[in-house]
Amino acid sequence: MKLKLLFLLPALGVLLSCATTQKAQPTSAAPPAKPAFVTWDKKMVDLGKVKKGEKRTLFFEFTNTSGADIQIDIVDACECTKVEFPRGIIKSGGKGRLDATFDSSSKDAAETIGINVVFKQTDAAGNPRIETVEYKFEM
């Protein structure tokens, strides 16, 4: 019994001596959020039920909120989707529009299709600015 007490008391002393009080660390305010590069009127369009072979048109409008001139370099989408986009410079505060035509001829099941918009401008790290909008359909 005395032997257990000899081991228990020092262990208890070590545990109690390890208790420390922590001071509250001052939190730095988060940097203000940068405005979005572009603001979309919608990022998803639901086409609903589509019949095989049917063509549907849709559009996405955006506003240049970057504070500088921007220009679209490439628009990439599924082979079933043809996209027209503005080829020139879009001024700060200016608007642009993607007009898409979906051809369901090669589709057999519901799907969500992404349209990737690659801008000529890059972010602070030198990476291309890429925005994605989507549409979905049922068969």
Backbone as CSV, one residue per row, in Angstrom:
resi,resn,N_x,N_y,N_z,CA_x,CA_y,CA_z,C_x,C_y,C_z
1,MET,0.822,-1.191,0.000,0.000,0.000,0.000,0.861,1.248,0.000
2,LYS,1.903,1.240,0.893,2.797,2.392,0.954,3.544,2.554,-0.369
3,LEU,3.851,1.441,-1.004,4.567,1.479,-2.267,3.708,2.124,-3.353
4,LYS,2.424,1.770,-3.392,1.502,2.381,-4.367,1.387,3.874,-4.117
5,LEU,1.332,4.249,-2.841,1.202,5.641,-2.477,2.449,6.421,-2.874
6,LEU,3.621,5.768,-2.766,4.871,6.416,-3.152,4.887,6.738,-4.649
7,PHE,4.321,5.892,-5.463,4.282,6.138,-6.904,3.136,7.062,-7.296
8,LEU,2.030,6.952,-6.595,0.841,7.726,-6.925,1.009,9.210,-6.605
9,LEU,1.593,9.531,-5.455,1.751,10.936,-5.062,2.656,11.718,-6.012
10,PRO,3.840,11.204,-6.378,4.664,11.966,-7.334,3.975,12.115,-8.698
11,ALA,3.272,11.071,-9.146,2.579,11.161,-10.434,1.495,12.232,-10.383
12,LEU,0.767,12.286,-9.272,-0.260,13.298,-9.101,0.357,14.687,-9.059
13,GLY,1.500,14.804,-8.387,2.198,16.088,-8.325,2.635,16.562,-9.702
14,VAL,3.139,15.653,-10.537,3.567,16.006,-11.891,2.369,16.472,-12.715
15,LEU,1.262,15.760,-12.631,0.079,16.143,-13.395,-0.435,17.520,-12.990
16,LEU,-0.471,17.763,-11.692,-0.968,19.063,-11.227,-0.019,20.191,-11.570
17,SER,1.277,19.915,-11.603,2.234,20.972,-11.916,2.234,21.314,-13.403
18,CYS,1.710,20.433,-14.224,1.663,20.681,-15.664,0.498,21.565,-16.061
19,ALA,-0.420,21.761,-15.165,-1.568,22.608,-15.487,-1.079,24.034,-15.669
20,THR,-1.353,24.605,-16.801,-0.941,25.982,-17.073,-2.156,26.784,-17.463
21,THR,-2.062,28.040,-17.207,-3.151,28.908,-17.640,-2.795,29.458,-19.004
22,GLN,-3.767,29.493,-19.863,-3.543,30.003,-21.208,-4.139,31.385,-21.316
23,LYS,-3.358,32.259,-21.887,-3.844,33.612,-22.115,-4.539,33.646,-23.472
24,ALA,-5.567,34.441,-23.539,-6.266,34.584,-24.812,-5.343,35.257,-25.812
25,GLN,-5.236,34.651,-26.964,-4.413,35.217,-28.025,-5.232,36.257,-28.786
26,PRO,-4.615,37.399,-29.023,-5.365,38.390,-29.793,-5.607,37.849,-31.201
27,THR,-6.820,37.995,-31.683,-7.136,37.532,-33.030,-7.006,38.700,-33.982
28,SER,-6.349,38.426,-35.076,-6.230,39.486,-36.076,-7.472,39.441,-36.945
29,ALA,-7.914,40.584,-37.316,-9.101,40.658,-38.170,-8.764,40.055,-39.525
30,ALA,-9.693,39.314,-40.062,-9.485,38.724,-41.380,-9.386,39.837,-42.403
31,PRO,-8.513,39.654,-43.402,-8.417,40.691,-44.420,-9.750,40.825,-45.145
32,PRO,-10.075,42.019,-45.582,-11.355,42.186,-46.265,-11.406,41.316,-47.516
33,ALA,-12.551,40.733,-47.749,-12.720,39.852,-48.903,-12.621,40.673,-50.186
34,LYS,-11.887,40.103,-51.148,-11.775,40.770,-52.444,-13.074,40.550,-53.199
35,PRO,-13.467,41.524,-53.999,-14.692,41.314,-54.770,-14.488,40.182,-55.771
36,ALA,-15.555,39.542,-56.133,-15.487,38.457,-57.109,-14.938,38.988,-58.428
37,PHE,-14.233,38.139,-59.137,-13.666,38.515,-60.434,-14.785,38.878,-61.403
38,VAL,-15.761,37.997,-61.484,-16.996,38.280,-62.230,-18.161,37.813,-61.374
39,THR,-19.306,38.435,-61.556,-20.514,38.043,-60.841,-21.515,37.539,-61.871
40,TRP,-22.007,36.332,-61.656,-22.937,35.702,-62.602,-24.380,35.948,-62.178
41,ASP,-25.268,36.116,-63.166,-26.697,36.228,-62.846,-27.208,34.901,-62.314
42,LYS,-26.620,33.803,-62.780,-26.909,32.447,-62.303,-25.725,31.582,-62.706
43,LYS,-25.454,30.564,-61.918,-24.358,29.652,-62.241,-24.874,28.264,-62.604
44,MET,-26.203,28.067,-62.497,-26.811,26.784,-62.841,-28.134,27.031,-63.541
45,VAL,-28.352,26.288,-64.629,-29.627,26.330,-65.345,-30.168,24.900,-65.383
46,ASP,-31.424,24.751,-65.008,-32.080,23.449,-65.054,-32.977,23.422,-66.290
47,LEU,-32.604,22.589,-67.261,-33.385,22.494,-68.502,-34.607,21.597,-68.350
48,GLY,-34.691,20.870,-67.251,-35.827,19.976,-67.065,-35.715,18.750,-67.956
49,LYS,-36.872,18.218,-68.364,-36.905,17.007,-69.184,-36.610,17.364,-70.648
50,VAL,-35.683,16.623,-71.234,-35.270,16.844,-72.622,-35.424,15.526,-73.379
51,LYS,-35.941,15.598,-74.606,-36.071,14.403,-75.447,-34.787,14.205,-76.240
52,LYS,-34.414,12.958,-76.455,-33.218,12.646,-77.245,-33.343,13.284,-78.624
53,GLY,-32.306,13.982,-79.042,-32.300,14.661,-80.337,-32.772,16.103,-80.271
54,GLU,-33.339,16.503,-79.168,-33.835,17.876,-79.000,-32.670,18.836,-78.746
55,LYS,-32.804,20.065,-79.262,-31.823,21.118,-79.009,-32.466,22.170,-78.118
56,ARG,-31.691,22.639,-77.137,-32.171,23.686,-76.228,-31.141,24.805,-76.185
57,THR,-31.620,26.026,-76.070,-30.726,27.166,-75.918,-30.831,27.702,-74.491
58,LEU,-29.746,28.238,-74.004,-29.699,28.829,-72.671,-28.620,29.901,-72.656
59,PHE,-28.611,30.719,-71.621,-27.587,31.761,-71.537,-27.208,32.020,-70.087
60,PHE,-26.026,32.580,-69.929,-25.506,33.012,-68.639,-24.985,34.432,-68.818
61,GLU,-25.434,35.349,-67.983,-24.945,36.722,-68.038,-24.018,36.966,-66.852
62,PHE,-23.003,37.792,-67.072,-22.072,38.113,-65.992,-21.708,39.584,-66.034
63,THR,-21.215,40.071,-64.894,-20.742,41.438,-64.762,-19.287,41.397,-64.347
64,ASN,-18.465,42.218,-64.977,-17.056,42.323,-64.616,-16.948,43.114,-63.318
65,THR,-16.641,42.437,-62.225,-16.497,43.090,-60.921,-15.043,43.087,-60.465
66,SER,-14.107,42.891,-61.391,-12.688,42.781,-61.045,-12.027,44.135,-60.787
67,GLY,-12.639,45.190,-61.279,-12.019,46.505,-61.145,-11.054,46.823,-62.280
68,ALA,-10.927,45.939,-63.250,-10.044,46.145,-64.406,-10.705,45.547,-65.646
69,ASP,-10.148,45.831,-66.802,-10.650,45.236,-68.038,-10.341,43.742,-68.026
70,ILE,-11.258,42.945,-68.571,-11.039,41.497,-68.672,-11.373,41.041,-70.085
71,GLN,-10.896,39.849,-70.421,-11.203,39.273,-71.727,-11.208,37.757,-71.617
72,ILE,-12.189,37.136,-72.238,-12.277,35.674,-72.260,-11.287,35.145,-73.281
73,ASP,-10.534,34.129,-72.882,-9.558,33.508,-73.773,-10.155,32.262,-74.424
74,ILE,-10.672,31.369,-73.587,-11.195,30.082,-74.070,-12.472,29.747,-73.314
75,VAL,-13.419,29.127,-74.016,-14.591,28.545,-73.368,-14.607,27.077,-73.748
76,ASP,-14.652,26.218,-72.731,-14.569,24.773,-72.926,-15.831,24.116,-72.398
77,ALA,-16.422,23.244,-73.221,-17.637,22.530,-72.804,-17.681,21.181,-73.513
78,CYS,-18.647,20.377,-73.123,-18.911,19.080,-73.730,-19.139,19.255,-75.241
79,GLU,-18.866,18.198,-76.011,-19.106,18.253,-77.458,-20.571,18.508,-77.790
80,CYS,-21.448,18.217,-76.847,-22.877,18.403,-77.061,-23.291,19.872,-76.902
81,THR,-22.350,20.723,-76.520,-22.662,22.115,-76.198,-21.822,23.064,-77.048
82,LYS,-22.481,23.938,-77.731,-21.811,24.993,-78.503,-22.035,26.302,-77.762
83,VAL,-20.957,27.060,-77.551,-21.056,28.287,-76.762,-20.515,29.470,-77.553
84,GLU,-21.305,30.521,-77.619,-20.868,31.803,-78.164,-20.555,32.702,-76.980
85,PHE,-19.442,33.448,-77.068,-19.039,34.308,-75.963,-18.429,35.603,-76.508
86,PRO,-18.396,36.652,-75.695,-17.825,37.916,-76.166,-16.315,37.776,-76.402
87,ARG,-15.863,38.223,-77.549,-14.448,38.066,-77.925,-13.603,39.284,-77.543
88,GLY,-14.244,40.399,-77.301,-13.494,41.625,-77.014,-13.279,41.855,-75.536
89,ILE,-12.767,43.028,-75.237,-12.505,43.424,-73.854,-13.813,43.831,-73.190
90,ILE,-13.970,43.411,-71.951,-15.140,43.782,-71.147,-14.631,44.734,-70.063
91,LYS,-15.086,45.955,-70.128,-14.643,46.990,-69.194,-15.113,46.674,-67.771
92,SER,-14.438,47.267,-66.794,-14.844,47.129,-65.404,-16.285,47.614,-65.259
93,GLY,-17.125,46.805,-64.663,-18.545,47.127,-64.530,-19.366,46.733,-65.744
94,GLY,-18.702,46.330,-66.827,-19.395,45.932,-68.048,-20.000,44.544,-67.923
95,LYS,-20.887,44.241,-68.839,-21.591,42.960,-68.819,-21.218,42.123,-70.035
96,GLY,-21.314,40.816,-69.859,-21.084,39.873,-70.948,-22.111,38.763,-70.862
97,ARG,-22.169,37.960,-71.924,-23.170,36.899,-71.973,-22.616,35.702,-72.738
98,LEU,-22.854,34.517,-72.168,-22.557,33.268,-72.859,-23.867,32.728,-73.393
99,ASP,-23.946,32.475,-74.684,-25.123,31.861,-75.298,-24.753,30.431,-75.665
100,ALA,-25.468,29.477,-75.108,-25.146,28.068,-75.325,-26.309,27.351,-76.002
101,THR,-25.953,26.372,-76.834,-26.933,25.492,-77.452,-26.557,24.064,-77.093
102,PHE,-27.489,23.375,-76.469,-27.299,21.985,-76.069,-28.005,21.085,-77.062
103,ASP,-27.285,20.088,-77.598,-27.845,19.104,-78.521,-27.843,17.754,-77.804
104,SER,-29.023,17.227,-77.520,-29.144,15.993,-76.738,-29.016,14.720,-77.574
105,SER,-28.669,14.828,-78.847,-28.614,13.660,-79.733,-27.740,12.529,-79.209
106,SER,-26.633,12.865,-78.549,-25.702,11.830,-78.086,-25.921,11.435,-76.619
107,LYS,-26.996,11.901,-76.014,-27.231,11.654,-74.590,-28.317,10.603,-74.374
108,ASP,-28.103,9.751,-73.357,-29.075,8.715,-73.028,-29.570,8.805,-71.588
109,ALA,-28.925,9.651,-70.775,-29.287,9.735,-69.356,-29.106,11.168,-68.859
110,ALA,-29.726,11.453,-67.729,-29.608,12.777,-67.100,-28.143,13.080,-66.824
111,GLU,-27.809,14.367,-66.866,-26.419,14.761,-66.674,-26.351,16.231,-66.276
112,THR,-25.233,16.593,-65.654,-24.912,17.990,-65.408,-23.685,18.317,-66.237
113,ILE,-23.777,19.362,-67.036,-22.700,19.747,-67.950,-22.060,21.040,-67.450
114,GLY,-20.740,21.054,-67.370,-20.002,22.253,-66.966,-19.485,23.006,-68.176
115,ILE,-19.493,24.314,-68.085,-18.911,25.180,-69.108,-17.807,25.974,-68.405
116,ASN,-16.563,25.741,-68.814,-15.421,26.413,-68.211,-15.058,27.649,-69.024
117,VAL,-14.963,28.777,-68.338,-14.633,30.050,-68.980,-13.250,30.449,-68.482
118,VAL,-12.270,30.461,-69.384,-10.896,30.805,-69.042,-10.627,32.231,-69.513
119,PHE,-10.240,33.078,-68.575,-9.962,34.479,-68.893,-8.475,34.667,-69.183
120,LYS,-8.140,35.693,-69.943,-6.744,36.010,-70.234,-6.025,36.537,-68.997
121,GLN,-6.774,37.077,-68.046,-6.179,37.619,-66.832,-5.828,36.474,-65.874
122,THR,-4.815,36.714,-65.035,-4.383,35.721,-64.065,-4.574,36.261,-62.650
123,ASP,-4.517,35.346,-61.685,-4.607,35.771,-60.285,-3.223,36.213,-59.808
124,ALA,-3.098,36.566,-58.542,-1.836,37.081,-57.990,-0.697,36.066,-58.108
125,ALA,-1.016,34.782,-58.118,0.003,33.740,-58.223,0.346,33.402,-59.676
126,GLY,-0.312,34.073,-60.640,-0.044,33.820,-62.048,-0.879,32.714,-62.657
127,ASN,-1.846,32.202,-61.917,-2.724,31.145,-62.433,-3.854,31.759,-63.245
128,PRO,-4.283,31.066,-64.282,-5.400,31.611,-65.070,-6.676,31.719,-64.247
129,ARG,-7.454,32.735,-64.525,-8.769,32.891,-63.878,-9.734,32.011,-64.639
130,ILE,-10.356,31.076,-63.933,-11.308,30.158,-64.560,-12.603,30.209,-63.766
131,GLU,-13.690,30.411,-64.472,-15.029,30.401,-63.881,-15.796,29.253,-64.524
132,THR,-16.645,28.588,-63.751,-17.449,27.485,-64.288,-18.924,27.745,-64.032
133,VAL,-19.722,27.581,-65.084,-21.175,27.606,-64.958,-21.664,26.241,-65.423
134,GLU,-22.897,25.882,-65.050,-23.389,24.544,-65.350,-24.853,24.570,-65.769
135,TYR,-25.229,23.505,-66.458,-26.646,23.251,-66.700,-26.884,21.761,-66.537
136,LYS,-28.137,21.431,-66.224,-28.477,20.020,-66.053,-29.777,19.730,-66.799
137,PHE,-29.979,18.444,-67.054,-31.180,18.027,-67.768,-31.566,16.623,-67.338
138,GLU,-32.799,16.273,-67.579,-33.334,14.923,-67.358,-33.701,14.352,-68.721
139,MET,-33.651,13.054,-68.847,-34.033,12.398,-70.117,-35.329,11.609,-69.893
